[in-house]
């Protein structure tokens, strides 16, 4: 009978922020992995995400106040009340 073997893969994640040097290089020291470990590397531009977030929601985080929080909104537009 053929035996099916399952490989269980677990992923340990390590996050850090770094700045690219003038010569466009990135050196990462002191990683918590053993020599010979296979790792997956993903690089995201941090500043681009902030700009996209701010332009998408320009009013988020801005102060606001309610002039008449319990007042009716557009009451004159309701045909049933006329």
C-alpha positions in Angstrom: 0.0 0.0 0.0 1.3 3.5 -0.9 2.0 5.6 2.2 1.2 9.3 2.0 3.5 11.5 3.9 2.4 14.9 4.9 4.9 17.7 5.4 3.9 20.2 8.1 5.4 23.6 7.6 5.3 26.2 10.3 6.4 29.8 9.7 8.2 32.0 12.3 7.8 35.7 11.5 10.4 38.3 12.3 9.5 42.0 11.6 11.8 44.9 11.5 12.1 48.4 9.9 15.3 49.4 8.2 16.6 52.2 6.0 18.1 51.6 2.6 21.6 53.0 2.4 22.9 55.4 -0.3 24.3 52.5 -2.3 20.8 50.9 -2.3 21.8 48.0 0.0 20.2 46.5 3.0 22.2 44.4 5.5 20.3 42.5 8.2 22.4 41.2 11.1 21.4 39.1 14.1 18.5 37.2 12.6 16.9 34.6 14.9 17.3 31.7 12.4 19.8 28.9 12.1 22.3 28.5 9.3 20.7 26.5 6.5 17.2 27.6 7.4 15.0 28.4 4.3 13.4 31.8 4.7 10.9 33.9 2.7 11.8 37.5 2.2 9.2 40.3 1.5 10.2 43.9 1.3 7.5 46.7 1.5 8.1 50.4 1.1 6.9 51.9 4.4 6.4 55.5 3.2 4.2 54.6 0.3 1.7 52.9 2.6 1.4 56.1 4.7 0.8 58.3 1.7 -1.8 56.0 0.3 -3.6 55.8 3.7 -3.6 59.6 4.1 -4.9 60.3 0.6 -7.6 57.7 0.8 -9.0 58.9 4.1 -8.2 62.6 4.3 -10.5 63.3 7.3 -9.4 60.4 9.5 -8.0 61.6 12.7 -9.3 65.2 12.3 -11.2 66.9 15.1 -15.0 67.1 14.7 -18.0 68.4 16.7 -21.7 67.9 16.5 -23.7 71.1 16.3 -27.1 69.5 16.9 -26.5 65.8 17.5 -30.2 65.0 18.2 -31.7 67.3 15.5 -33.4 66.1 12.4 -31.4 65.7 9.2 -33.1 66.9 6.0 -36.6 66.9 7.5 -37.9 69.1 4.8 -37.0 66.6 2.1 -39.5 63.9 3.4 -42.6 63.9 1.2 -44.6 62.0 3.8 -44.3 64.8 6.4 -45.6 67.4 3.9 
